[in-house]
Amino acid sequence: MRTEPSFTNRSTTLGVDVGYSFTKYAFMHDGKITTGSMPSVARRFAETTFESSLEAVGAREADLQIEVNGMKYLVDTTDAEVVPSSIIRTETDDFPTSNEYYALLGTTLVRCQQRYIDELVLGLPLPTYQMHARGLIEKFRGSHDFGRHGTFTIRNVSVLPQPLGAYVFLRSTHPQAFSGDTSCCIVDSGWNTTDTFVSSSSFKVDRARCGGLQGGAAIVLREIAALLQRKHKGRFSNLDRIDRAIVTNKPLMHNGEAIDLQPFLNSALHVTIPIVRSVLTTIKTREDLTVFAAGGAAHYYLPALRETLGGEINVVEQPRFANAVGFLLAGEAALKGKR
């Protein structure tokens, strides 16, 4: 039997990174940072006879129904299983304005079991930051009725450039990474974008060396899929399965055959080189920079970063959650300043 979450009325800060691949979130619980994630997939839910029969048998604990703008969506709240091949991810620039984005954020509020949020901190890739930041603040500040889950109130909303989250995380948890005569460069590679952020340890942002462009994990995975199709035939359209196999270092099961993906990954990584060269064009030189790779696709871009930029490239601890935790820490600092 499904049990309803036990909500608290205590106000809190919440950092949420709604990416094209996964939605990551971070909040404080009993004085400790708690993180979680789920695929960024919200499917329209139709209460058909088939769905009613499944409910009668017993719905999956991980499936959460949520209503936004009069429409019902079904969100899988666990990342333990691969997204089905029938799902097509949204990769368009207007994703933050969609009902699916709204449903994912609402699901995050339900999962965190907080009805009152003092400070919600969201992030956007640099290519779409100016396009959507103000709209997200206006849309999510206030009260939200999510049907069976009740009403949630968000007192204030902040939207930060995505790599700023990793920067705040790094500055808060590893201050030794900064020195007085160098600046920190964050190269944040996600599912669909790669952002570059440069700042000194005193938070003096070098705006001329910040930028973002299309290109993240998805282009690597599509190249791998194309290479696989040439050799093994058949369909390789589920990029999530390929990604999961690489991350877990396991063979890809395809039509009953176990395929070692390492040779295909090695052959596909050439697609990251033009993107990393664009990063170098943005930062101009790395002579005065300590460079860190962040984001869920950091492992795909690390070889090209090391080859193109030269020298040591560090990987931010917990690169997948660094932005969400950084958003949380930034929100906590903002609240403390207001008090």
N, C-alpha and C positions, 0 to 999 in steps of 0.2 A: 504494500500500500504506500502511495506517495505521501510524504509528510511535508507540510508547509514550512518554509523557513521561519525561524524565530527572529522577528525584526526588532531593532532597537531604535529608540527615539533620540539617542545621543547624537549630537552633531559631529561631523567628521570632515576630513579632507580625502578626496579621491582623485587619483591620477589614472587616466584612461588613454591608452594608445590604440585607437581603432584603425588597424592596418588593413590593407587589402587581403592579406592572408589570415592573420589572427588578430583578435581583440585581446590586448593585455591590460591588466589593471593592477593597481597597488593601493593599499590602504593600511592604516594602523589598527592593530588588534592586540589588546593587552600589552601595549607599549612596544610591539614588534611589527615590522613591516610584513604584510601578507600579500602575496601575489597570486594571480590566477590568469588563465587564458582560455580562449575558445575560438573555434574557427569563425571567421567573419562571414558567416553564411546565415541569412534569415530567410526562410522559405515561406511563401504564402501558405496559410493553413486553411484548407477547406474541410468543413465538418461533414464529410461524406459518410455513407454507410460503412465503407472500408475503414475509415478513421475511427468511427464509433465502435467498430468491432475490436480494433486494436486497443482502444481505451478500456473496453470491457475485460480484455485479457490482462491488461496491465501495461500502462505506458512506461517507456524507458525513463528511469530517474533523471537521466541527463537531458531529456527533451523538455524544454520550457516553452509554453504557449504565452505569447504576449500580444497585447492589442495596442496599436498606435494609429491615430487618425482614422479610427473606425474599421481598421483592417487587422486581421489576426495573422501572426507569424509564428513559425516554429523554429526555435534556436536550439542547436545541440551545444550544451554548455561544457562538454569535455573535449579535450584535444587528444584523448587516448586512442581514438580511432581515426582512420583516414577518411577524408571527405569523399562521398560516393562519386562515381564517374558521371552520374546524371546531373551533378551540380556544376554550374558554370559560374565562376567567380566574376564579380564586378571589378573592372579595372579603369573605369572612366573617371575623369576629373570631378564630375558632379556627385560622386559617391557620398560625400558628407552631407548632401542635401536630401538624400533619399530616405524613404521609410525604413529601408533595411538598416541603414546606419542608426536611425532613431531606435529601432527595435533592439539592435545590439547594445546600445547605450542603456536602454531600459532594462535589458536582461542583466547587464553588469550591476545596476543598482539593486536588482532583486538578489543577485548572487552575493553581494556584499552585505545584504540585510541591514541597510541603513536607509531610514526614511527621510532623514534630514542631512543634507550636505552643505556645510558652510562654504567650502571651496572645491569646485570641480575644475580640474585642469586637464585640458585636451591638447592634442598636438596635431599639426598638419605638416605634410611635406612642403618644403620651400616652394616648389612650382605652383602649389595651389593655396599657399598661405594667405596672400593678399585677396584672393578670390573668395575665400570662405570664412575667414576668422571672425569678422564682425557678425556674420549671419549665425554662426554657431553660438556666439555669446547671447545674442538676442533670442534665439530659439530655445535654448536650454535653461536660461535663467528663469526661475519661477516654479510653479507646481505642475506636475505631470500625472495624469490618471492612466494607469496601465491595466485597466480592467480588473480581472480577478485578483491582481496583486496589489491593488489599492493605489493611493496617491503618494508621490514622492516630491519633496521640495528641495530645490537647489537655490541657495541664497546668492551665490556669485559664481560666475564662470570665467575662466581665463583660458586663452588659446595660445600655445607657444609653438614656435618653429620646432619641428620634430627632433632634430639633433641637439637642441638645447636641453632636452631631457637627459640625454646621455652625458652631456657636459656637466650638468648639475649633479648627477649621480656620481660622476668621477671626482668632481671637486669636493663633494661631501664625504665620500668614502675613501678616496685615495689622494689626499692633498699633496702627498710626496711626488705625485706625478707632475706637479707644476714647479717651475723654478722661475726666479725673477727675470732671467734673460731669455726665456723662451715663451712662446704662446702654445696653446693647445689646439690641435686640429682634430675634429671629429668627422670621420667619413661614415655616414649612416646609410647602410644599404638595406632596403626592405624588399617587399615583394615586387614592387613596380617602380620604385624611385631610388636614387642615390643622392643624398644631401651632404654638403660640406659646410662645416661651421668652424670659424677660427676666432679665438678670444684669448686674452691674457688671463692670468690667474686672478687679477682684480676685476674681471668681467668687463674689460674694455674690448668690445667686439670689433673686429676688423671686417667691416661690412663689404669692402671691396674684394674680400677673399672668401665670401660665403656665397653659396649658390646650390641649385638643385637641378636635376635632369631626370628624364625617364630612363629606366634601366635598373633592375634589381635581380631578384632570384628568378623571376618568371622567364627572362630571356635566356638564362642559362638552362633552365629546365626544358624550355621549348626546343633548344638546340639539341639537348640530350634526347628528347623524344624523337626528333627528326633523324638523328643518327641511329637510334634503336629501330625505327621503322624501316630504314634502308636495309638493315641487316636481318632483322627478325620478322619483318612484315607485320601485318595486323595493326591494331590501333594502340597508340600510347598517348591517349588524350588526357589521362588523369595525372596532372602534374604533381598533385599532392602525394600520390603513391611513389613517384620517383623521388620527390624531395624527402619523404619519410625514410625510404630505403637508404638514401645517401647519409642522412643525419644519424641513423641508427647503425650504419655500416653493415647492412644486411643485403643479400641479393634481392632483386626485384622478381617477384613471382608473376609470370606472364604466360597465360595459356598453359599452365602446368609446368613451365620451365623456369628454373632459377637462373637469373641473369646477373653476372657481376657488373656493377655499374661503374666501377673505378676507371676502366679504359675509356668509357664514353664520357665521363666527367672530365678526364684529362683532355680529351679532344674538344670538348665544348667550351672550356674556359677562355678560349680566344675571344669570345664575344664580350668579355669583361674589359678587355684591353682598351678599346676606344672610349669606354666610359671613364676608366681610370685616367686616361690621358686628358680627358676633359676636366677631371678633378685637378690634375696638375696645372692645367691652364687657368683654372679658377684661383688656386692658391699661389700661382706664379713661381714660388720657390719653397722648398721645405727646409732651407738652411736654418731658419729660426723657429722651427716647429717641432713639437713632440706630437706624433700622429697616432691616433687610436682608431681602430675599426669597430663599428657598432652595428646593431641591427641584426635581424634574423638571417640575413644573407651575408653576414661578415665573412663567413668561411669560404664563400664562393669568390669573394673579391680580394681576399688576403694575398694570394699569389701575385696577382697583377699589381696590387698596391706596392708590394715589396720590390717587384721588378721595376716598376715605372718610377716610383718615388725614391727608391734607394734607401738603404739604412733599415733600422729596425722599425717595424710597425707593430704596435701593441694591440691586443684585443681587449676591449672593455669587459670586465667581469660580468657574467650573465648578460651577454649582448642582446638577447631577445627581450629581456625585461628592463633593460637600463633606462629606456625612455619613460616607461610608466612609473618606475621608482623615482626617477628624476622629477617627473611632473608632481608626484606626491610631495617630495621634499621641497620643491619650489612653492607649492600651495601651503605647506606647513609654515615656511618662512614668511610668506605673505600674510598669513593669518597672525603670526606672532608680531609682525611689524604693525599691523592694524591695532592690536591690543595694547 
